[in-house]
Amino acid sequence: MDSSSRLWTRMVPIFLVYILFSSEFGFLQFGTSLGINYGQVANNLPTPTQALSLLTSLKVTKTRIYDTNPQVLTAFANSGIEITVTVPNDQIALMTNPSQALQWISTNVKTYFPATRITGITVGNEIDTTEDETLKENLVPAMASMHAALVQLGLDSYIYISTATSLGALETSFPPSMGSFKPELVPQMSQYLNFLAQTKAPFWINAYPYFAYKDDPTRVELNYVLLNPNNGMVDPYTHLHYDNMLYAQVDAVIFAMARLGYGGIPVHVSETGWPSKGDTNEIGATIDNARVYNRNLLVRQLRSEGTPLRPNLKLEVYLFALFNEDLKPGPTSERNYGLFRPDGTMAYNLGLTSLSSTSTASLSLTSSASSETKMGFGSLRNLVLVCALIFHALRR
């Protein structure tokens, strides 16, 4: 570790102590850059009010849901948390009709706004991976109808419209400077990017380095995907150095957009995470790897890092997910991305041992490593403990 790295390691805990005591930001101060996806494909989750209590205790100020659940939108009123809602894939065709789009936004957005801080609408999720060509063709017209409805209701300056794209939309992602979209997606992608440019909305990408490692663990270095210290790679064309795959994936998307003439659109990570459990063939899906990936991501968010291509623009990231979701289909990993179990205990320890809360919603935030210490987040004693634990985690 060079001298500047050693200095940074020493200064981070001091900075955290300062913000915790001077402004009572709390725990990890996620809010300025990190969001958390709040999925609800489960039959055993805490109530929305309890989930809100958990997010508030963590000082998370951004979240994303995959529908427009009225209970969630009502519970989040006057909380100050920014929330992005979603038009499910099976409703996109309806949204191409301007009157249907207006009715949907009036019912599912305007009813709750501005008490509930709805700041974005995601039209579908990973439409690029579907084999339904009609659905792909309907995406941009649906987004245009919905934006027109926002304009009609006077909400367009507060709420943007985008969609979450899979990294699978890329034909080439390595090296990042060779990033390009699949040829068959280029016509639709050009329309979509033009819409984003016209409405000043971000491009959202679901990026999971975990999948790259799972599919080829002998060639993909684990430390590189976990954001651990490693030699990284240098793009032979730009000479930019990448020390982790997530940033390389994001920059590959930026290059792909630039190839279509839209290099100036901001790119946000709508989903990233690491499963804490998987099937026998899901190599790398372990508690230790999940803890390391998410902890390293949080530390980099605290540093307000940008990617090598856009180093001065902090990368906005939404972590997947708040809870493990027991009804999600697919392999075991799909049900084990949560930071928390449905009972409110941590699925694994991010280095913040013995942390708990006695919130009014009675939702425990107890670490799985220890459940003996009970104290409120607002107490001075708890702030001192959190600072010490963060310092310990960063030194490991």
RALINJO-V980593 format. One record per residue. N is the residue number from 1. NEAR is the number of other C-alpha atoms within 8 Angstrom. D_CENTER is the distance of its C-alpha to the mean C-alpha in whole Angstrom. Layout:
BEGIN
n=[N:N]
near=[NEAR:NEAR]
d_center=[D_CENTER:D_CENTER]
END
This chain:
BEGIN
n=[1:2:3:4:5:6:7:8:9:10:11:12:13:14:15:16:17:18:19:20:21:22:23:24:25:26:27:28:29:30:31:32:33:34:35:36:37:38:39:40:41:42:43:44:45:46:47:48:49:50:51:52:53:54:55:56:57:58:59:60:61:62:63:64:65:66:67:68:69:70:71:72:73:74:75:76:77:78:79:80:81:82:83:84:85:86:87:88:89:90:91:92:93:94:95:96:97:98:99:100:101:102:103:104:105:106:107:108:109:110:111:112:113:114:115:116:117:118:119:120:121:122:123:124:125:126:127:128:129:130:131:132:133:134:135:136:137:138:139:140:141:142:143:144:145:146:147:148:149:150:151:152:153:154:155:156:157:158:159:160:161:162:163:164:165:166:167:168:169:170:171:172:173:174:175:176:177:178:179:180:181:182:183:184:185:186:187:188:189:190:191:192:193:194:195:196:197:198:199:200:201:202:203:204:205:206:207:208:209:210:211:212:213:214:215:216:217:218:219:220:221:222:223:224:225:226:227:228:229:230:231:232:233:234:235:236:237:238:239:240:241:242:243:244:245:246:247:248:249:250:251:252:253:254:255:256:257:258:259:260:261:262:263:264:265:266:267:268:269:270:271:272:273:274:275:276:277:278:279:280:281:282:283:284:285:286:287:288:289:290:291:292:293:294:295:296:297:298:299:300:301:302:303:304:305:306:307:308:309:310:311:312:313:314:315:316:317:318:319:320:321:322:323:324:325:326:327:328:329:330:331:332:333:334:335:336:337:338:339:340:341:342:343:344:345:346:347:348:349:350:351:352:353:354:355:356:357:358:359:360:361:362:363:364:365:366:367:368:369:370:371:372:373:374:375:376:377:378:379:380:381:382:383:384:385:386:387:388:389:390:391:392:393:394:395:396]
near=[4:5:6:6:8:9:8:8:10:8:8:8:11:8:8:9:9:8:10:12:9:6:6:8:9:12:11:6:11:14:10:6:12:14:15:13:13:12:10:8:8:9:6:6:10:11:6:10:11:11:9:10:11:10:10:9:11:11:13:15:13:11:14:12:13:11:8:11:6:7:7:10:11:9:9:13:11:7:6:9:11:11:13:12:13:12:13:11:10:5:8:15:11:9:15:14:10:11:6:10:15:12:8:10:12:9:8:10:10:9:7:11:9:7:7:16:12:12:10:11:13:13:16:13:10:10:13:10:8:9:4:6:7:6:12:11:9:11:13:11:10:16:13:10:14:14:11:9:12:13:9:7:7:7:9:10:6:6:11:13:12:14:12:15:12:12:9:7:11:12:10:10:13:8:10:13:12:11:17:14:11:10:6:5:10:9:7:10:8:9:9:9:11:9:10:13:10:6:7:8:11:10:13:12:14:12:13:11:10:10:7:10:14:10:6:8:11:5:5:10:9:8:10:14:15:12:12:10:7:7:5:9:7:8:12:7:5:6:7:9:9:12:11:13:11:10:10:12:12:13:14:17:14:11:14:13:12:10:9:8:6:11:10:5:11:7:13:11:14:12:13:12:13:13:14:16:10:14:8:5:5:9:9:8:13:10:10:7:12:13:12:11:13:11:10:11:9:10:8:9:12:10:6:9:12:11:13:10:7:7:9:6:8:10:13:10:12:14:13:13:13:12:13:13:15:9:8:9:6:5:8:9:13:11:13:12:14:14:11:13:11:11:9:11:12:12:11:12:11:10:9:11:10:11:13:13:13:10:9:5:7:7:14:11:11:13:16:10:8:10:11:5:8:9:9:10:10:8:8:6:6:11:14:8:8:11:11:8:11:11:9:9:10:7:6:4]
d_center=[29:31:32:29:27:29:29:25:25:28:26:23:24:27:24:22:26:26:23:24:27:28:25:24:20:20:18:16:15:11:12:13:10:7:5:5:6:10:12:15:17:19:23:23:20:20:21:19:21:20:17:17:19:17:14:17:18:15:15:12:12:9:8:8:11:13:16:18:19:22:22:18:19:22:21:19:21:22:20:18:15:13:12:11:13:14:18:18:19:23:23:23:26:27:25:27:30:30:32:29:26:28:29:25:24:27:26:22:21:25:26:23:23:23:23:20:17:16:15:14:15:13:16:16:13:14:18:19:19:22:25:26:27:28:25:24:26:25:22:23:26:24:21:25:26:23:23:27:27:24:27:30:28:28:24:23:23:20:18:17:17:14:13:11:13:13:14:17:18:20:23:23:20:23:24:21:24:25:22:23:22:24:27:27:24:25:27:24:22:24:25:21:21:24:22:19:22:24:22:20:16:14:13:10:9:8:9:11:13:14:16:18:19:20:22:24:24:28:27:23:23:21:21:19:16:16:16:19:22:24:26:23:25:26:26:29:29:27:28:25:24:21:20:17:16:12:14:17:15:13:17:18:16:18:21:21:21:23:26:26:26:23:22:21:18:15:12:8:6:5:4:6:8:12:14:17:19:21:24:27:26:22:23:20:19:20:19:20:18:15:16:16:13:11:14:14:11:11:15:14:11:15:17:15:15:15:16:19:20:19:19:20:17:14:11:8:4:1:3:6:8:10:13:15:16:20:21:18:21:21:21:21:17:16:17:16:12:12:12:15:18:19:22:20:20:18:18:18:19:17:20:21:23:25:23:24:24:27:25:27:25:26:23:23:20:23:22:23:25:27:28:31:30:29:29:27:24:26:29:30:31:27:26:28:27:23:25:27:24:22:24:25:22:22:25:25]
END
